Amino acid sequence: MSDTRIDIDGLIGRLRTCLPDTGETFKLHEPRFAQAEHNYVMDCLETNWVSYGGDYVKKFEAELARRCGVAHAIAVSSGTVALQLCVMLAGVRPGDEVLLPSFTFVATANAVVHAGGIPHFIDIDEATLGLDPDRLTRHLEEIARPGRGGLENRLTGRRIAALMPVHIFGHPVAMDPLLAIARRHGLAVIEDAAEAIGSTYKGRPCGSLAPLAGLSFNGNKVVTTGGGGAVLTSDDAIAARLRHLTTTAKLPHAWRFMHDEVGYNFRMPNINAALGLGQMQALDAALAAKRRLWQAYRAAFQGCNGVRVFGETAEACSNHWLVALVLDTHSDGELDAVLEAVNAAGIGARPAWTPMHLLPMFATSPRMDLAVTERLARQVMNVPSSPFLAAAS
Ligand SMILES: *Cc1c(COP(=O)(O)O)cnc(C)c1O
């Protein structure tokens, strides 16, 4: 397994120069809680408002909307259901195809299926790790044609209804070219901003770049509520519809239980939102620390043979959720040898996710040639990225 051309000891040495000299082992991404989170959660316990009533959900939603530059944030129980709701509200009907990267966390593709759609996998651009607009254009020219209900996949006969870009590891995708493609073909756009709170594209916040976006507040994300997510939109009617659907489609009434359709219980409990509100108040400090940590990695690997630290494009500002090294590795075995040694040295590292089209449940999903995805899956390694690992400014 040690047939790699990477100098593994050298790599570990460089990683160590970026991390605190405490002898502890480093996880990939861990939360930290301040006094605010303790106070807000205690307030929930002391007032008994731990569940679906109480003020923290409203306060957290207001803070999210303000921060992400949208009119409405609807807090829900996970990022996965946030994306499922986005797909449903974008007008994707059962049996429609949704274009998305294969290089993503499984939740993106799962959400499409939960909403009745069929994932259709598109390759990525090495410069952003997100959907490649040029290759998407050529793929659509090859396989799609205008149909009765919109764009149609000539190979499957199904409607292609939506495009779902993902900001991988917090790095904004080339959104403007993707929006132009969607406009040209009449596709709805859903932004998977689960990893990208605080990131900006041409100065605009991720989460505000498409009519519908999903965030995640899982424990390993930049902002956590324990578990949770949010849908972001600036459309008043869609926001009202989301609130209705996620609260069992209950009609407002002081005591009567009247529901006008089969709704969902996707709400975020108050106690989780209390955690989230405190986390939002620490977001700017966390982003600054994560940027310093990324810069330390960049400096440490300057001029290093066979290893580079993934960086930003000129139009993007990443939240650097997970710092990614791109290695000059050419097989899974080679990457595994590096991962094994780095983890054995107490430095939490992992590969990018197994590409979606290589998972059994998506093996027969429609897709284009995914050469860049498959190559990068053998080359990308995430390294410890918690904000508190950064040296003080
Ligand atoms: C974390 C994440 C999600 C949502 O995950 P949950 O665990 O359900 O909150 C969706 N998409 C991507 C790309 C993610 O990283």
The ligand as a Gaussian input file, in Angstrom:
#p B3LYP/6-31G(d) Opt

LIG

0 1
 C      -24.749000      18.284000       5.873000
 C      -25.260000      18.314000       4.481000
 C      -26.641000      18.224000       4.176000
 C      -27.730000      18.057000       5.191000
 O      -27.478000      17.138000       6.154000
 P      -28.259000      16.932000       7.531000
 O      -27.329000      16.011000       8.234000
 O      -29.568000      16.301000       7.185000
 O      -28.448000      18.228000       8.243000
 C      -27.014000      18.329000       2.846000
 N      -26.128000      18.516000       1.869000
 C      -24.807000      18.616000       2.112000
 C      -23.885000      18.859000       0.967000
 C      -24.325000      18.500000       3.418000
 O      -23.020000      18.576000       3.659000

